[in-house]
Amino acid sequence: MDIKIENDALATTYETAVNVRHISSEQLEYLGMDEVAYVKPVMTQTGLAFSIHAADGRQLALAPSEALAAAMIIQNEMLPKPVH
C-alpha cells in the first residue's frame, strides 16, 4: 500500500504495507483524524448507545441515539462515519 502525504512540513511516501495497529500520527492525519469521527453502536448497562471515536480509536463521547451522535460530530466540524 502506498500512502503519500504532502504538506509544507512533510513529503513522505510509504511503500510498505501499513499495519493499522501501528499506524503513525502522520498516517492518521492523512486518513482524516482531524476531520472524521466514527460512530459505533454499543451495548451499555442501560441498553443500546452510540460511541463516538476518533480515527485513532480513542472514545470521544457516548450518545443515546445515532442521530445525536452525528449531530455532536457535525457540531464539532467533523464528518460522521458509521462503523459496522
mmCIF file of the N, C-alpha and C atoms, coordinates in Angstrom:
data_MODEL
# 
_entry.id   MODEL 
# 
loop_
_atom_site.group_PDB 
_atom_site.id 
_atom_site.type_symbol 
_atom_site.label_atom_id 
_atom_site.label_alt_id 
_atom_site.label_comp_id 
_atom_site.label_asym_id 
_atom_site.label_entity_id 
_atom_site.label_seq_id 
_atom_site.pdbx_PDB_ins_code 
_atom_site.Cartn_x 
_atom_site.Cartn_y 
_atom_site.Cartn_z 
_atom_site.occupancy 
_atom_site.B_iso_or_equiv 
_atom_site.pdbx_formal_charge 
_atom_site.auth_seq_id 
_atom_site.auth_comp_id 
_atom_site.auth_asym_id 
_atom_site.auth_atom_id 
_atom_site.pdbx_PDB_model_num 
ATOM 1   N N  . MET A 1 1  ? 0.849   -1.174 0.000  1.00 0.00 ? 1  MET A N  1 
ATOM 2   C CA . MET A 1 1  ? 0.000   0.000  0.000  1.00 0.00 ? 1  MET A CA 1 
ATOM 3   C C  . MET A 1 1  ? 0.891   1.231  0.000  1.00 0.00 ? 1  MET A C  1 
ATOM 4   N N  . ASP A 1 2  ? 0.691   2.119  -0.921 1.00 0.00 ? 2  ASP A N  1 
ATOM 5   C CA . ASP A 1 2  ? 1.437   3.366  -0.969 1.00 0.00 ? 2  ASP A CA 1 
ATOM 6   C C  . ASP A 1 2  ? 0.587   4.479  -0.405 1.00 0.00 ? 2  ASP A C  1 
ATOM 7   N N  . ILE A 1 3  ? 1.128   5.184  0.565  1.00 0.00 ? 3  ILE A N  1 
ATOM 8   C CA . ILE A 1 3  ? 0.451   6.350  1.130  1.00 0.00 ? 3  ILE A CA 1 
ATOM 9   C C  . ILE A 1 3  ? 1.377   7.524  0.919  1.00 0.00 ? 3  ILE A C  1 
ATOM 10  N N  . LYS A 1 4  ? 0.910   8.530  0.242  1.00 0.00 ? 4  LYS A N  1 
ATOM 11  C CA . LYS A 1 4  ? 1.728   9.712  0.022  1.00 0.00 ? 4  LYS A CA 1 
ATOM 12  C C  . LYS A 1 4  ? 1.120   10.867 0.793  1.00 0.00 ? 4  LYS A C  1 
ATOM 13  N N  . ILE A 1 5  ? 1.925   11.474 1.631  1.00 0.00 ? 5  ILE A N  1 
ATOM 14  C CA . ILE A 1 5  ? 1.498   12.597 2.446  1.00 0.00 ? 5  ILE A CA 1 
ATOM 15  C C  . ILE A 1 5  ? 2.293   13.801 1.979  1.00 0.00 ? 5  ILE A C  1 
ATOM 16  N N  . GLU A 1 6  ? 1.588   14.852 1.610  1.00 0.00 ? 6  GLU A N  1 
ATOM 17  C CA . GLU A 1 6  ? 2.292   16.051 1.186  1.00 0.00 ? 6  GLU A CA 1 
ATOM 18  C C  . GLU A 1 6  ? 1.697   17.260 1.874  1.00 0.00 ? 6  GLU A C  1 
ATOM 19  N N  . ASN A 1 7  ? 2.534   18.029 2.503  1.00 0.00 ? 7  ASN A N  1 
ATOM 20  C CA . ASN A 1 7  ? 2.167   19.345 3.012  1.00 0.00 ? 7  ASN A CA 1 
ATOM 21  C C  . ASN A 1 7  ? 3.457   20.131 3.179  1.00 0.00 ? 7  ASN A C  1 
ATOM 22  N N  . ASP A 1 8  ? 3.381   21.326 3.701  1.00 0.00 ? 8  ASP A N  1 
ATOM 23  C CA . ASP A 1 8  ? 4.571   22.165 3.813  1.00 0.00 ? 8  ASP A CA 1 
ATOM 24  C C  . ASP A 1 8  ? 5.669   21.514 4.651  1.00 0.00 ? 8  ASP A C  1 
ATOM 25  N N  . ALA A 1 9  ? 5.285   20.804 5.691  1.00 0.00 ? 9  ALA A N  1 
ATOM 26  C CA . ALA A 1 9  ? 6.269   20.261 6.618  1.00 0.00 ? 9  ALA A CA 1 
ATOM 27  C C  . ALA A 1 9  ? 6.663   18.829 6.317  1.00 0.00 ? 9  ALA A C  1 
ATOM 28  N N  . LEU A 1 10 ? 5.903   18.137 5.457  1.00 0.00 ? 10 LEU A N  1 
ATOM 29  C CA . LEU A 1 10 ? 6.125   16.704 5.310  1.00 0.00 ? 10 LEU A CA 1 
ATOM 30  C C  . LEU A 1 10 ? 5.867   16.262 3.878  1.00 0.00 ? 10 LEU A C  1 
ATOM 31  N N  . ALA A 1 11 ? 6.755   15.506 3.311  1.00 0.00 ? 11 ALA A N  1 
ATOM 32  C CA . ALA A 1 11 ? 6.556   14.911 1.995  1.00 0.00 ? 11 ALA A CA 1 
ATOM 33  C C  . ALA A 1 11 ? 7.186   13.525 2.050  1.00 0.00 ? 11 ALA A C  1 
ATOM 34  N N  . THR A 1 12 ? 6.391   12.523 2.367  1.00 0.00 ? 12 THR A N  1 
ATOM 35  C CA . THR A 1 12 ? 6.883   11.168 2.577  1.00 0.00 ? 12 THR A CA 1 
ATOM 36  C C  . THR A 1 12 ? 6.030   10.181 1.799  1.00 0.00 ? 12 THR A C  1 
ATOM 37  N N  . THR A 1 13 ? 6.645   9.160  1.238  1.00 0.00 ? 13 THR A N  1 
ATOM 38  C CA . THR A 1 13 ? 5.916   8.074  0.602  1.00 0.00 ? 13 THR A CA 1 
ATOM 39  C C  . THR A 1 13 ? 6.201   6.800  1.371  1.00 0.00 ? 13 THR A C  1 
ATOM 40  N N  . TYR A 1 14 ? 5.150   6.123  1.789  1.00 0.00 ? 14 TYR A N  1 
ATOM 41  C CA . TYR A 1 14 ? 5.270   4.847  2.467  1.00 0.00 ? 14 TYR A CA 1 
ATOM 42  C C  . TYR A 1 14 ? 5.018   3.767  1.427  1.00 0.00 ? 14 TYR A C  1 
ATOM 43  N N  . GLU A 1 15 ? 6.006   2.932  1.182  1.00 0.00 ? 15 GLU A N  1 
ATOM 44  C CA . GLU A 1 15 ? 5.894   1.943  0.121  1.00 0.00 ? 15 GLU A CA 1 
ATOM 45  C C  . GLU A 1 15 ? 5.703   0.533  0.656  1.00 0.00 ? 15 GLU A C  1 
ATOM 46  N N  . THR A 1 16 ? 5.517   0.377  1.944  1.00 0.00 ? 16 THR A N  1 
ATOM 47  C CA . THR A 1 16 ? 5.313   -0.940 2.518  1.00 0.00 ? 16 THR A CA 1 
ATOM 48  C C  . THR A 1 16 ? 3.892   -1.045 3.040  1.00 0.00 ? 16 THR A C  1 
ATOM 49  N N  . ALA A 1 17 ? 3.475   -2.253 3.324  1.00 0.00 ? 17 ALA A N  1 
ATOM 50  C CA . ALA A 1 17 ? 2.142   -2.462 3.888  1.00 0.00 ? 17 ALA A CA 1 
ATOM 51  C C  . ALA A 1 17 ? 2.056   -1.760 5.229  1.00 0.00 ? 17 ALA A C  1 
ATOM 52  N N  . VAL A 1 18 ? 0.916   -1.155 5.498  1.00 0.00 ? 18 VAL A N  1 
ATOM 53  C CA . VAL A 1 18 ? 0.715   -0.428 6.741  1.00 0.00 ? 18 VAL A CA 1 
ATOM 54  C C  . VAL A 1 18 ? -0.072  -1.300 7.702  1.00 0.00 ? 18 VAL A C  1 
ATOM 55  N N  . ASN A 1 19 ? 0.506   -1.577 8.863  1.00 0.00 ? 19 ASN A N  1 
ATOM 56  C CA . ASN A 1 19 ? -0.187  -2.311 9.910  1.00 0.00 ? 19 ASN A CA 1 
ATOM 57  C C  . ASN A 1 19 ? -1.038  -1.294 10.671 1.00 0.00 ? 19 ASN A C  1 
ATOM 58  N N  . VAL A 1 20 ? -2.365  -1.405 10.580 1.00 0.00 ? 20 VAL A N  1 
ATOM 59  C CA . VAL A 1 20 ? -3.241  -0.396 11.172 1.00 0.00 ? 20 VAL A CA 1 
ATOM 60  C C  . VAL A 1 20 ? -3.120  -0.324 12.679 1.00 0.00 ? 20 VAL A C  1 
ATOM 61  N N  . ARG A 1 21 ? -2.572  -1.318 13.333 1.00 0.00 ? 21 ARG A N  1 
ATOM 62  C CA . ARG A 1 21 ? -2.360  -1.266 14.779 1.00 0.00 ? 21 ARG A CA 1 
ATOM 63  C C  . ARG A 1 21 ? -1.101  -0.473 15.139 1.00 0.00 ? 21 ARG A C  1 
ATOM 64  N N  . HIS A 1 22 ? -0.272  -0.189 14.146 1.00 0.00 ? 22 HIS A N  1 
ATOM 65  C CA . HIS A 1 22 ? 0.971   0.550  14.382 1.00 0.00 ? 22 HIS A CA 1 
ATOM 66  C C  . HIS A 1 22 ? 1.096   1.699  13.390 1.00 0.00 ? 22 HIS A C  1 
ATOM 67  N N  . ILE A 1 23 ? -0.002  2.399  13.176 1.00 0.00 ? 23 ILE A N  1 
ATOM 68  C CA . ILE A 1 23 ? -0.021  3.489  12.209 1.00 0.00 ? 23 ILE A CA 1 
ATOM 69  C C  . ILE A 1 23 ? 0.545   4.756  12.855 1.00 0.00 ? 23 ILE A C  1 
ATOM 70  N N  . SER A 1 24 ? 1.292   5.507  12.094 1.00 0.00 ? 24 SER A N  1 
ATOM 71  C CA . SER A 1 24 ? 1.928   6.718  12.626 1.00 0.00 ? 24 SER A CA 1 
ATOM 72  C C  . SER A 1 24 ? 0.930   7.869  12.695 1.00 0.00 ? 24 SER A C  1 
ATOM 73  N N  . SER A 1 25 ? 1.277   8.894  13.465 1.00 0.00 ? 25 SER A N  1 
ATOM 74  C CA . SER A 1 25 ? 0.405   10.057 13.575 1.00 0.00 ? 25 SER A CA 1 
ATOM 75  C C  . SER A 1 25 ? 0.279   10.771 12.235 1.00 0.00 ? 25 SER A C  1 
ATOM 76  N N  . GLU A 1 26 ? 1.344   10.757 11.421 1.00 0.00 ? 26 GLU A N  1 
ATOM 77  C CA . GLU A 1 26 ? 1.272   11.365 10.094 1.00 0.00 ? 26 GLU A CA 1 
ATOM 78  C C  . GLU A 1 26 ? 0.276   10.618 9.205  1.00 0.00 ? 26 GLU A C  1 
ATOM 79  N N  . GLN A 1 27 ? 0.277   9.284  9.295  1.00 0.00 ? 27 GLN A N  1 
ATOM 80  C CA . GLN A 1 27 ? -0.658  8.489  8.514  1.00 0.00 ? 27 GLN A CA 1 
ATOM 81  C C  . GLN A 1 27 ? -2.090  8.711  8.993  1.00 0.00 ? 27 GLN A C  1 
ATOM 82  N N  . LEU A 1 28 ? -2.298  8.831  10.300 1.00 0.00 ? 28 LEU A N  1 
ATOM 83  C CA . LEU A 1 28 ? -3.635  9.109  10.819 1.00 0.00 ? 28 LEU A CA 1 
ATOM 84  C C  . LEU A 1 28 ? -4.141  10.459 10.330 1.00 0.00 ? 28 LEU A C  1 
ATOM 85  N N  . GLU A 1 29 ? -3.268  11.436 10.327 1.00 0.00 ? 29 GLU A N  1 
ATOM 86  C CA . GLU A 1 29 ? -3.664  12.758 9.836  1.00 0.00 ? 29 GLU A CA 1 
ATOM 87  C C  . GLU A 1 29 ? -4.079  12.662 8.377  1.00 0.00 ? 29 GLU A C  1 
ATOM 88  N N  . TYR A 1 30 ? -3.331  11.901 7.596  1.00 0.00 ? 30 TYR A N  1 
ATOM 89  C CA . TYR A 1 30 ? -3.663  11.695 6.189  1.00 0.00 ? 30 TYR A CA 1 
ATOM 90  C C  . TYR A 1 30 ? -5.037  11.044 6.048  1.00 0.00 ? 30 TYR A C  1 
ATOM 91  N N  . LEU A 1 31 ? -5.367  10.156 6.959  1.00 0.00 ? 31 LEU A N  1 
ATOM 92  C CA . LEU A 1 31 ? -6.645  9.460  6.903  1.00 0.00 ? 31 LEU A CA 1 
ATOM 93  C C  . LEU A 1 31 ? -7.802  10.288 7.451  1.00 0.00 ? 31 LEU A C  1 
ATOM 94  N N  . GLY A 1 32 ? -7.546  11.499 7.898  1.00 0.00 ? 32 GLY A N  1 
ATOM 95  C CA . GLY A 1 32 ? -8.615  12.388 8.322  1.00 0.00 ? 32 GLY A CA 1 
ATOM 96  C C  . GLY A 1 32 ? -8.908  12.407 9.799  1.00 0.00 ? 32 GLY A C  1 
ATOM 97  N N  . MET A 1 33 ? -7.913  12.164 10.630 1.00 0.00 ? 33 MET A N  1 
ATOM 98  C CA . MET A 1 33 ? -8.155  12.122 12.064 1.00 0.00 ? 33 MET A CA 1 
ATOM 99  C C  . MET A 1 33 ? -8.795  13.403 12.593 1.00 0.00 ? 33 MET A C  1 
ATOM 100 N N  . ASP A 1 34 ? -8.423  14.536 12.026 1.00 0.00 ? 34 ASP A N  1 
ATOM 101 C CA . ASP A 1 34 ? -8.984  15.797 12.481 1.00 0.00 ? 34 ASP A CA 1 
ATOM 102 C C  . ASP A 1 34 ? -10.271 16.164 11.758 1.00 0.00 ? 34 ASP A C  1 
ATOM 103 N N  . GLU A 1 35 ? -10.702 15.316 10.829 1.00 0.00 ? 35 GLU A N  1 
ATOM 104 C CA . GLU A 1 35 ? -11.866 15.641 10.021 1.00 0.00 ? 35 GLU A CA 1 
ATOM 105 C C  . GLU A 1 35 ? -13.006 14.640 10.154 1.00 0.00 ? 35 GLU A C  1 
ATOM 106 N N  . VAL A 1 36 ? -12.705 13.438 10.637 1.00 0.00 ? 36 VAL A N  1 
ATOM 107 C CA . VAL A 1 36 ? -13.685 12.356 10.657 1.00 0.00 ? 36 VAL A CA 1 
ATOM 108 C C  . VAL A 1 36 ? -13.796 11.776 12.063 1.00 0.00 ? 36 VAL A C  1 
ATOM 109 N N  . ALA A 1 37 ? -15.011 11.460 12.470 1.00 0.00 ? 37 ALA A N  1 
ATOM 110 C CA . ALA A 1 37 ? -15.246 10.718 13.710 1.00 0.00 ? 37 ALA A CA 1 
ATOM 111 C C  . ALA A 1 37 ? -16.156 9.536  13.359 1.00 0.00 ? 37 ALA A C  1 
ATOM 112 N N  . TYR A 1 38 ? -15.950 8.445  14.034 1.00 0.00 ? 38 TYR A N  1 
ATOM 113 C CA . TYR A 1 38 ? -16.666 7.207  13.738 1.00 0.00 ? 38 TYR A CA 1 
ATOM 114 C C  . TYR A 1 38 ? -17.720 6.932  14.804 1.00 0.00 ? 38 TYR A C  1 
ATOM 115 N N  . VAL A 1 39 ? -18.877 6.460  14.352 1.00 0.00 ? 39 VAL A N  1 
ATOM 116 C CA . VAL A 1 39 ? -19.990 6.136  15.248 1.00 0.00 ? 39 VAL A CA 1 
ATOM 117 C C  . VAL A 1 39 ? -20.175 4.626  15.239 1.00 0.00 ? 39 VAL A C  1 
ATOM 118 N N  . LYS A 1 40 ? -20.159 4.044  16.439 1.00 0.00 ? 40 LYS A N  1 
ATOM 119 C CA . LYS A 1 40 ? -20.271 2.592  16.572 1.00 0.00 ? 40 LYS A CA 1 
ATOM 120 C C  . LYS A 1 40 ? -21.357 2.264  17.586 1.00 0.00 ? 40 LYS A C  1 
ATOM 121 N N  . PRO A 1 41 ? -22.317 1.415  17.213 1.00 0.00 ? 41 PRO A N  1 
ATOM 122 C CA . PRO A 1 41 ? -23.320 1.001  18.192 1.00 0.00 ? 41 PRO A CA 1 
ATOM 123 C C  . PRO A 1 41 ? -22.685 0.115  19.263 1.00 0.00 ? 41 PRO A C  1 
ATOM 124 N N  . VAL A 1 42 ? -23.045 0.372  20.517 1.00 0.00 ? 42 VAL A N  1 
ATOM 125 C CA . VAL A 1 42 ? -22.512 -0.408 21.641 1.00 0.00 ? 42 VAL A CA 1 
ATOM 126 C C  . VAL A 1 42 ? -23.641 -0.695 22.628 1.00 0.00 ? 42 VAL A C  1 
ATOM 127 N N  . MET A 1 43 ? -23.493 -1.782 23.360 1.00 0.00 ? 43 MET A N  1 
ATOM 128 C CA . MET A 1 43 ? -24.454 -2.091 24.417 1.00 0.00 ? 43 MET A CA 1 
ATOM 129 C C  . MET A 1 43 ? -23.898 -1.586 25.742 1.00 0.00 ? 43 MET A C  1 
ATOM 130 N N  . THR A 1 44 ? -24.723 -0.859 26.472 1.00 0.00 ? 44 THR A N  1 
ATOM 131 C CA . THR A 1 44 ? -24.349 -0.370 27.796 1.00 0.00 ? 44 THR A CA 1 
ATOM 132 C C  . THR A 1 44 ? -25.272 -1.022 28.816 1.00 0.00 ? 44 THR A C  1 
ATOM 133 N N  . GLN A 1 45 ? -25.076 -0.718 30.077 1.00 0.00 ? 45 GLN A N  1 
ATOM 134 C CA . GLN A 1 45 ? -25.939 -1.267 31.121 1.00 0.00 ? 45 GLN A CA 1 
ATOM 135 C C  . GLN A 1 45 ? -27.387 -0.799 30.968 1.00 0.00 ? 45 GLN A C  1 
ATOM 136 N N  . THR A 1 46 ? -27.570 0.340  30.311 1.00 0.00 ? 46 THR A N  1 
ATOM 137 C CA . THR A 1 46 ? -28.930 0.865  30.125 1.00 0.00 ? 46 THR A CA 1 
ATOM 138 C C  . THR A 1 46 ? -29.497 0.568  28.754 1.00 0.00 ? 46 THR A C  1 
ATOM 139 N N  . GLY A 1 47 ? -28.753 -0.155 27.914 1.00 0.00 ? 47 GLY A N  1 
ATOM 140 C CA . GLY A 1 47 ? -29.245 -0.511 26.583 1.00 0.00 ? 47 GLY A CA 1 
ATOM 141 C C  . GLY A 1 47 ? -28.330 -0.018 25.481 1.00 0.00 ? 47 GLY A C  1 
ATOM 142 N N  . LEU A 1 48 ? -28.889 0.072  24.286 1.00 0.00 ? 48 LEU A N  1 
ATOM 143 C CA . LEU A 1 48 ? -28.127 0.469  23.107 1.00 0.00 ? 48 LEU A CA 1 
ATOM 144 C C  . LEU A 1 48 ? -27.731 1.944  23.188 1.00 0.00 ? 48 LEU A C  1 
ATOM 145 N N  . ALA A 1 49 ? -26.474 2.226  22.850 1.00 0.00 ? 49 ALA A N  1 
ATOM 146 C CA . ALA A 1 49 ? -25.968 3.597  22.781 1.00 0.00 ? 49 ALA A CA 1 
ATOM 147 C C  . ALA A 1 49 ? -25.034 3.665  21.574 1.00 0.00 ? 49 ALA A C  1 
ATOM 148 N N  . PHE A 1 50 ? -24.550 4.861  21.284 1.00 0.00 ? 50 PHE A N  1 
ATOM 149 C CA . PHE A 1 50 ? -23.685 5.052  20.130 1.00 0.00 ? 50 PHE A CA 1 
ATOM 150 C C  . PHE A 1 50 ? -22.405 5.744  20.577 1.00 0.00 ? 50 PHE A C  1 
ATOM 151 N N  . SER A 1 51 ? -21.301 5.036  20.395 1.00 0.00 ? 51 SER A N  1 
ATOM 152 C CA . SER A 1 51 ? -19.991 5.508  20.816 1.00 0.00 ? 51 SER A CA 1 
ATOM 153 C C  . SER A 1 51 ? -19.346 6.286  19.677 1.00 0.00 ? 51 SER A C  1 
ATOM 154 N N  . ILE A 1 52 ? -18.786 7.446  19.997 1.00 0.00 ? 52 ILE A N  1 
ATOM 155 C CA . ILE A 1 52 ? -18.106 8.283  19.019 1.00 0.00 ? 52 ILE A CA 1 
ATOM 156 C C  . ILE A 1 52 ? -16.607 8.127  19.241 1.00 0.00 ? 52 ILE A C  1 
ATOM 157 N N  . HIS A 1 53 ? -15.887 7.797  18.150 1.00 0.00 ? 53 HIS A N  1 
ATOM 158 C CA . HIS A 1 53 ? -14.448 7.536  18.234 1.00 0.00 ? 53 HIS A CA 1 
ATOM 159 C C  . HIS A 1 53 ? -13.673 8.395  17.252 1.00 0.00 ? 53 HIS A C  1 
ATOM 160 N N  . ALA A 1 54 ? -12.475 8.812  17.661 1.00 0.00 ? 54 ALA A N  1 
ATOM 161 C CA . ALA A 1 54 ? -11.531 9.473  16.759 1.00 0.00 ? 54 ALA A CA 1 
ATOM 162 C C  . ALA A 1 54 ? -10.925 8.409  15.848 1.00 0.00 ? 54 ALA A C  1 
ATOM 163 N N  . ALA A 1 55 ? -10.252 8.843  14.809 1.00 0.00 ? 55 ALA A N  1 
ATOM 164 C CA . ALA A 1 55 ? -9.640  7.903  13.868 1.00 0.00 ? 55 ALA A CA 1 
ATOM 165 C C  . ALA A 1 55 ? -8.604  7.009  14.530 1.00 0.00 ? 55 ALA A C  1 
ATOM 166 N N  . ASP A 1 56 ? -8.004  7.469  15.626 1.00 0.00 ? 56 ASP A N  1 
ATOM 167 C CA . ASP A 1 56 ? -7.003  6.646  16.309 1.00 0.00 ? 56 ASP A CA 1 
ATOM 168 C C  . ASP A 1 56 ? -7.618  5.658  17.294 1.00 0.00 ? 56 ASP A C  1 
ATOM 169 N N  . GLY A 1 57 ? -8.961  5.625  17.353 1.00 0.00 ? 57 GLY A N  1 
ATOM 170 C CA . GLY A 1 57 ? -9.645  4.667  18.210 1.00 0.00 ? 57 GLY A CA 1 
ATOM 171 C C  . GLY A 1 57 ? -10.061 5.197  19.569 1.00 0.00 ? 57 GLY A C  1 
ATOM 172 N N  . ARG A 1 58 ? -9.602  6.393  19.935 1.00 0.00 ? 58 ARG A N  1 
ATOM 173 C CA . ARG A 1 58 ? -9.990  6.970  21.227 1.00 0.00 ? 58 ARG A CA 1 
ATOM 174 C C  . ARG A 1 58 ? -11.480 7.239  21.257 1.00 0.00 ? 58 ARG A C  1 
ATOM 175 N N  . GLN A 1 59 ? -12.128 6.840  22.351 1.00 0.00 ? 59 GLN A N  1 
ATOM 176 C CA . GLN A 1 59 ? -13.541 7.151  22.508 1.00 0.00 ? 59 GLN A CA 1 
ATOM 177 C C  . GLN A 1 59 ? -13.659 8.610  22.919 1.00 0.00 ? 59 GLN A C  1 
ATOM 178 N N  . LEU A 1 60 ? -14.471 9.357  22.173 1.00 0.00 ? 60 LEU A N  1 
ATOM 179 C CA . LEU A 1 60 ? -14.653 10.777 22.437 1.00 0.00 ? 60 LEU A CA 1 
ATOM 180 C C  . LEU A 1 60 ? -15.919 11.060 23.229 1.00 0.00 ? 60 LEU A C  1 
ATOM 181 N N  . ALA A 1 61 ? -16.969 10.292 22.971 1.00 0.00 ? 61 ALA A N  1 
ATOM 182 C CA . ALA A 1 61 ? -18.256 10.540 23.636 1.00 0.00 ? 61 ALA A CA 1 
ATOM 183 C C  . ALA A 1 61 ? -19.162 9.339  23.458 1.00 0.00 ? 61 ALA A C  1 
ATOM 184 N N  . LEU A 1 62 ? -20.266 9.371  24.173 1.00 0.00 ? 62 LEU A N  1 
ATOM 185 C CA . LEU A 1 62 ? -21.295 8.339  24.082 1.00 0.00 ? 62 LEU A CA 1 
ATOM 186 C C  . LEU A 1 62 ? -22.632 9.063  23.949 1.00 0.00 ? 62 LEU A C  1 
ATOM 187 N N  . ALA A 1 63 ? -23.441 8.671  22.968 1.00 0.00 ? 63 ALA A N  1 
ATOM 188 C CA . ALA A 1 63 ? -24.726 9.321  22.729 1.00 0.00 ? 63 ALA A CA 1 
ATOM 189 C C  . ALA A 1 63 ? -25.845 8.288  22.794 1.00 0.00 ? 63 ALA A C  1 
ATOM 190 N N  . PRO A 1 64 ? -27.037 8.707  23.200 1.00 0.00 ? 64 PRO A N  1 
ATOM 191 C CA . PRO A 1 64 ? -28.154 7.770  23.303 1.00 0.00 ? 64 PRO A CA 1 
ATOM 192 C C  . PRO A 1 64 ? -28.783 7.393  21.956 1.00 0.00 ? 64 PRO A C  1 
ATOM 193 N N  . SER A 1 65 ? -28.490 8.166  20.907 1.00 0.00 ? 65 SER A N  1 
ATOM 194 C CA . SER A 1 65 ? -29.034 7.832  19.585 1.00 0.00 ? 65 SER A CA 1 
ATOM 195 C C  . SER A 1 65 ? -27.989 8.108  18.510 1.00 0.00 ? 65 SER A C  1 
ATOM 196 N N  . GLU A 1 66 ? -28.146 7.447  17.381 1.00 0.00 ? 66 GLU A N  1 
ATOM 197 C CA . GLU A 1 66 ? -27.224 7.649  16.269 1.00 0.00 ? 66 GLU A CA 1 
ATOM 198 C C  . GLU A 1 66 ? -27.342 9.071  15.717 1.00 0.00 ? 66 GLU A C  1 
ATOM 199 N N  . ALA A 1 67 ? -28.569 9.591  15.685 1.00 0.00 ? 67 ALA A N  1 
ATOM 200 C CA . ALA A 1 67 ? -28.788 10.953 15.187 1.00 0.00 ? 67 ALA A CA 1 
ATOM 201 C C  . ALA A 1 67 ? -28.088 11.982 16.078 1.00 0.00 ? 67 ALA A C  1 
ATOM 202 N N  . LEU A 1 68 ? -28.166 11.800 17.387 1.00 0.00 ? 68 LEU A N  1 
ATOM 203 C CA . LEU A 1 68 ? -27.496 12.722 18.301 1.00 0.00 ? 68 LEU A CA 1 
ATOM 204 C C  . LEU A 1 68 ? -25.978 12.596 18.179 1.00 0.00 ? 68 LEU A C  1 
ATOM 205 N N  . ALA A 1 69 ? -25.472 11.391 18.000 1.00 0.00 ? 69 ALA A N  1 
ATOM 206 C CA . ALA A 1 69 ? -24.034 11.191 17.809 1.00 0.00 ? 69 ALA A CA 1 
ATOM 207 C C  . ALA A 1 69 ? -23.570 11.940 16.560 1.00 0.00 ? 69 ALA A C  1 
ATOM 208 N N  . ALA A 1 70 ? -24.315 11.808 15.466 1.00 0.00 ? 70 ALA A N  1 
ATOM 209 C CA . ALA A 1 70 ? -23.963 12.511 14.228 1.00 0.00 ? 70 ALA A CA 1 
ATOM 210 C C  . ALA A 1 70 ? -24.020 14.019 14.424 1.00 0.00 ? 70 ALA A C  1 
ATOM 211 N N  . ALA A 1 71 ? -25.039 14.509 15.121 1.00 0.00 ? 71 ALA A N  1 
ATOM 212 C CA . ALA A 1 71 ? -25.165 15.947 15.370 1.00 0.00 ? 71 ALA A CA 1 
ATOM 213 C C  . ALA A 1 71 ? -23.991 16.464 16.202 1.00 0.00 ? 71 ALA A C  1 
ATOM 214 N N  . MET A 1 72 ? -23.555 15.688 17.188 1.00 0.00 ? 72 MET A N  1 
ATOM 215 C CA . MET A 1 72 ? -22.418 16.088 18.026 1.00 0.00 ? 72 MET A CA 1 
ATOM 216 C C  . MET A 1 72 ? -21.148 16.192 17.183 1.00 0.00 ? 72 MET A C  1 
ATOM 217 N N  . ILE A 1 73 ? -20.970 15.256 16.282 1.00 0.00 ? 73 ILE A N  1 
ATOM 218 C CA . ILE A 1 73 ? -19.785 15.254 15.416 1.00 0.00 ? 73 ILE A CA 1 
ATOM 219 C C  . ILE A 1 73 ? -19.815 16.463 14.479 1.00 0.00 ? 73 ILE A C  1 
ATOM 220 N N  . ILE A 1 74 ? -20.962 16.688 13.846 1.00 0.00 ? 74 ILE A N  1 
ATOM 221 C CA . ILE A 1 74 ? -21.111 17.816 12.921 1.00 0.00 ? 74 ILE A CA 1 
ATOM 222 C C  . ILE A 1 74 ? -20.912 19.144 13.644 1.00 0.00 ? 74 ILE A C  1 
ATOM 223 N N  . GLN A 1 75 ? -21.432 19.248 14.859 1.00 0.00 ? 75 GLN A N  1 
ATOM 224 C CA . GLN A 1 75 ? -21.278 20.468 15.655 1.00 0.00 ? 75 GLN A CA 1 
ATOM 225 C C  . GLN A 1 75 ? -19.796 20.785 15.909 1.00 0.00 ? 75 GLN A C  1 
ATOM 226 N N  . ASN A 1 76 ? -18.980 19.754 15.941 1.00 0.00 ? 76 ASN A N  1 
ATOM 227 C CA . ASN A 1 76 ? -17.546 19.930 16.146 1.00 0.00 ? 76 ASN A CA 1 
ATOM 228 C C  . ASN A 1 76 ? -16.771 19.963 14.824 1.00 0.00 ? 76 ASN A C  1 
ATOM 229 N N  . GLU A 1 77 ? -17.489 20.277 13.746 1.00 0.00 ? 77 GLU A N  1 
ATOM 230 C CA . GLU A 1 77 ? -16.907 20.481 12.422 1.00 0.00 ? 77 GLU A CA 1 
ATOM 231 C C  . GLU A 1 77 ? -16.155 19.261 11.899 1.00 0.00 ? 77 GLU A C  1 
ATOM 232 N N  . MET A 1 78 ? -16.737 18.072 12.140 1.00 0.00 ? 78 MET A N  1 
ATOM 233 C CA . MET A 1 78 ? -16.174 16.839 11.626 1.00 0.00 ? 78 MET A CA 1 
ATOM 234 C C  . MET A 1 78 ? -17.260 16.109 10.848 1.00 0.00 ? 78 MET A C  1 
ATOM 235 N N  . LEU A 1 79 ? -16.859 15.067 10.115 1.00 0.00 ? 79 LEU A N  1 
ATOM 236 C CA . LEU A 1 79 ? -17.801 14.256 9.360  1.00 0.00 ? 79 LEU A CA 1 
ATOM 237 C C  . LEU A 1 79 ? -18.055 12.946 10.102 1.00 0.00 ? 79 LEU A C  1 
ATOM 238 N N  . PRO A 1 80 ? -19.325 12.578 10.313 1.00 0.00 ? 80 PRO A N  1 
ATOM 239 C CA . PRO A 1 80 ? -19.622 11.303 10.956 1.00 0.00 ? 80 PRO A CA 1 
ATOM 240 C C  . PRO A 1 80 ? -19.533 10.149 9.954  1.00 0.00 ? 80 PRO A C  1 
ATOM 241 N N  . LYS A 1 81 ? -18.931 9.053  10.369 1.00 0.00 ? 81 LYS A N  1 
ATOM 242 C CA . LYS A 1 81 ? -18.836 7.840  9.563  1.00 0.00 ? 81 LYS A CA 1 
ATOM 243 C C  . LYS A 1 81 ? -19.258 6.659  10.418 1.00 0.00 ? 81 LYS A C  1 
ATOM 244 N N  . PRO A 1 82 ? -20.211 5.866  9.933  1.00 0.00 ? 82 PRO A N  1 
ATOM 245 C CA . PRO A 1 82 ? -20.648 4.706  10.719 1.00 0.00 ? 82 PRO A CA 1 
ATOM 246 C C  . PRO A 1 82 ? -19.623 3.569  10.673 1.00 0.00 ? 82 PRO A C  1 
ATOM 247 N N  . VAL A 1 83 ? -19.551 2.806  11.743 1.00 0.00 ? 83 VAL A N  1 
ATOM 248 C CA . VAL A 1 83 ? -18.725 1.599  11.811 1.00 0.00 ? 83 VAL A CA 1 
ATOM 249 C C  . VAL A 1 83 ? -19.687 0.449  11.979 1.00 0.00 ? 83 VAL A C  1 
ATOM 250 N N  . HIS A 1 84 ? -19.552 -0.559 11.140 1.00 0.00 ? 84 HIS A N  1 
ATOM 251 C CA . HIS A 1 84 ? -20.486 -1.704 11.204 1.00 0.00 ? 84 HIS A CA 1 
ATOM 252 C C  . HIS A 1 84 ? -19.860 -2.857 11.900 1.00 0.00 ? 84 HIS A C  1 
# 
